[in-house]
């Protein structure tokens, strides 16, 4: 598992407290309504299956912002050596309860210290959107250096031009976080600047009550002479 030594920004502390507050409701929605179950979303499931096939033989995989561990557990079922981290201790408690066969630790994007070329794959599955915008490029650069040649980064995020301030979520629980929305082209540019080669893009049309979303996959290319 990665070590976390950096302190996350003050606004992410509000995010952590908010996700702690909704974690139990979220976990109930996972178990009763299938929230976050990619098996119920054929395109998302297909994207994750392709990712799993690409990274299984490359090394360990890290699911950052894993929440209650739904996708982490799915990847483990597919034979991926995967672990999950989340900045919310309560989310991690639920992940461990729901998926005791998996490995979970508390941590966040802003605290990652990953050894170079140590991971076959990294997930940002609807978890990067809570990061302040100025933190996303250095986080992506850090992920790039942590991937082995041929390693994959898969990101799912909200599409838009304006940020959304959330004041309640998951059963009308009071929260305080910002959903930072991106245009796909902006994210592709950041992935490229981080040293990754974008390889796939899946744009999702709005579901009832939700905005547009995009799934992006990028690969760490081998250096000349490797």
C-alpha positions in Angstrom: 0.0 0.0 0.0 1.2 3.6 -0.6 2.4 5.8 2.2 0.7 9.1 2.8 2.9 11.8 4.3 1.6 15.1 2.9 -1.2 17.0 4.5 -4.3 17.6 2.3 -5.6 21.1 1.8 -8.0 22.6 4.2 -10.9 22.5 1.7 -10.4 18.7 1.4 -10.9 18.4 5.2 -14.5 19.6 4.6 -14.8 17.0 1.8 -13.6 14.3 4.2 -16.1 15.2 6.9 -18.9 15.4 4.3 -18.1 11.9 3.0 -17.9 10.6 6.6 -21.4 12.0 7.1 -22.9 10.2 4.1 -20.8 7.0 4.2 -23.4 4.9 6.0 -26.3 6.0 3.8 -24.1 5.5 0.7 -23.2 1.9 1.8 -26.9 1.1 2.4 -27.7 2.4 -1.1 -24.9 0.2 -2.5 -26.3 -2.9 -0.9 -30.1 -2.2 -1.4 -30.1 -0.2 -4.7 -26.9 -1.3 -6.4 -25.4 2.2 -6.3 -22.1 2.2 -8.0 -22.5 -1.4 -9.3 -20.9 -1.3 -12.7 -22.5 -4.6 -13.5 -25.7 -2.7 -14.0 -24.0 -0.3 -16.5 -22.9 -2.2 -19.5 -20.6 0.4 -21.0 -18.9 1.1 -17.7 -18.5 -2.6 -17.0 -17.0 -3.1 -20.5 -14.5 -0.3 -19.9 -13.5 -1.7 -16.5 -13.1 -5.2 -18.1 -10.8 -3.9 -20.7 -8.8 -2.0 -18.0 -8.6 -5.2 -15.9 -7.4 -7.3 -18.9 -4.7 -4.7 -19.6 -3.3 -4.4 -16.1 -3.6 -7.8 -14.5 -0.1 -9.0 -15.6 1.6 -5.6 -15.0 1.5 -5.3 -11.3 -0.6 -4.0 -8.4 -3.5 -1.6 -9.0 -4.6 1.2 -6.8 -8.2 2.4 -6.6 -8.0 6.0 -5.3 -11.2 7.4 -3.8 -12.6 3.8 -3.6 -15.6 4.8 -1.4 -17.3 1.6 -0.1 -15.1 -0.6 -2.3 -17.6 -1.7 -5.0 -15.2 -1.3 -8.0 -12.2 -2.5 -6.0 -14.1 -5.7 -5.2 -15.1 -6.2 -8.8 -11.5 -5.9 -10.0 -10.4 -8.4 -7.4 -13.0 -10.9 -8.6 -11.5 -10.5 -12.0 -8.1 -11.5 -10.6 -6.5 -8.1 -10.3 -4.1 -7.4 -7.5 -6.0 -4.3 -6.3 -6.2 -2.2 -3.2 -8.3 0.8 -2.4 -7.8 4.1 -0.5 -10.3 6.8 0.4 -9.9 10.0 2.4 -13.0 9.2 4.4 -12.3 6.8 7.4 -16.0 6.0 7.5 -16.1 5.0 3.8 -13.1 2.8 4.5 -14.8 1.2 7.5 -17.8 0.3 5.2 -15.5 -1.0 2.5 -13.8 -3.3 4.9 -17.1 -4.5 6.2 -18.7 -5.1 2.8 -15.5 -6.6 1.2 -13.3 -8.1 3.9 -11.4 -10.0 1.2 -10.0 -6.7 -0.1 -7.3 -4.3 1.2 -8.3 -0.8 2.1 -6.6 2.1 3.8 -7.3 5.8 4.5 -5.6 8.2 2.2 -6.3 10.8 -0.6 -5.1 12.0 -3.9 -3.3 14.9 -2.4 -1.3 12.7 0.0 0.0 10.0 -2.4 3.6 9.1 -2.4 4.0 6.2 -4.8 7.3 4.7 -5.8 8.3 5.1 -9.4 7.1 2.4 -11.8 5.4 0.6 -8.9 1.8 0.1 -10.3 0.3 -1.6 -13.2 -2.8 0.5 -13.0 -4.5 3.4 -11.1 -8.2 4.3 -11.0 -9.7 7.7 -10.5 -13.3 6.4 -10.7 -15.4 9.5 -10.0 -13.0 10.7 -7.3 -10.8 13.3 -8.9 -13.7 15.8 -9.3 -13.4 16.8 -5.6 -9.8 17.9 -5.9 -9.1 21.7 -6.3 -8.4 22.3 -10.0 -4.8 23.3 -9.4 -4.0 20.0 -7.8 -5.2 17.8 -10.6 -2.2 18.3 -13.0 0.5 17.4 -10.4 -1.6 14.5 -9.2 -1.8 13.1 -12.7 1.9 13.7 -13.2 2.6 11.7 -10.0 0.4 8.9 -11.2 2.3 8.8 -14.5 5.6 8.4 -12.8 4.1 5.7 -10.5 3.0 3.6 -13.5 5.1 0.9 -15.1 5.6 1.2 -18.8 2.4 0.0 -20.4 0.5 0.8 -17.1 -3.0 2.2 -17.4 -4.8 5.1 -15.7 -8.6 5.1 -15.9 -10.6 8.2 -14.9 -14.3 8.8 -14.8 -15.5 12.3 -14.1 -18.3 14.8 -14.6 -18.5 16.9 -17.7 -19.2 20.6 -17.7 -17.9 24.2 -17.7 -19.0 25.3 -14.3 -18.4 23.9 -10.8 -21.3 22.8 -8.7 -21.5 23.4 -4.9 -23.1 20.5 -3.1 -25.0 21.2 0.2 -26.7 17.8 0.6 -26.3 14.3 -0.8 -27.3 10.7 -0.4 -30.5 11.0 1.6 -30.5 14.8 2.1 -27.5 14.6 4.4 -25.8 18.1 4.8 -22.5 18.2 3.0 -20.0 20.7 1.8 -18.0 20.0 -1.3 -17.4 21.3 -4.8 -17.9 19.1 -7.9 -15.3 20.4 -10.3 -16.5 19.6 -13.8 -14.2 19.4 -16.8 -14.6 19.2 -20.6 -13.1 16.0 -21.9 -10.6 17.9 -24.1 -9.2 19.7 -21.0 -8.6 16.3 -19.3 -7.0 14.9 -22.3 -4.6 17.8 -22.4 -3.7 17.3 -18.7 -3.1 13.5 -19.3 -0.8 14.3 -22.2 1.1 16.9 -20.2 1.5 14.4 -17.4 3.4 12.1 -19.8 0.5 9.7 -20.5 -0.8 8.7 -23.9 -4.7 8.9 -24.0 -6.0 5.7 -25.6 -9.8 5.7 -25.2 -12.6 8.0 -24.4 -16.2 7.1 -23.6 -18.7 10.0 -23.3 -21.9 9.1 -21.4 -25.1 10.9 -22.1 -27.1 12.2 -19.1 -29.0 9.8 -17.0 -32.1 11.0 -15.2 -31.1 13.5 -12.6 -27.4 13.5 -13.4 -25.1 15.3 -15.7 -22.9 14.2 -18.5 -19.9 12.1 -17.7 -16.7 10.8 -19.4 -14.4 7.8 -19.0 -10.9 8.4 -20.1 -8.1 5.8 -20.3 -4.4 6.7 -20.7 -1.3 4.6 -20.9 2.3 5.0 -19.7 4.5 4.5 -22.7 7.9 2.8 -22.6 10.8 5.1 -22.9 13.1 4.8 -25.9 15.6 2.1 -25.1 13.5 0.4 -22.4 
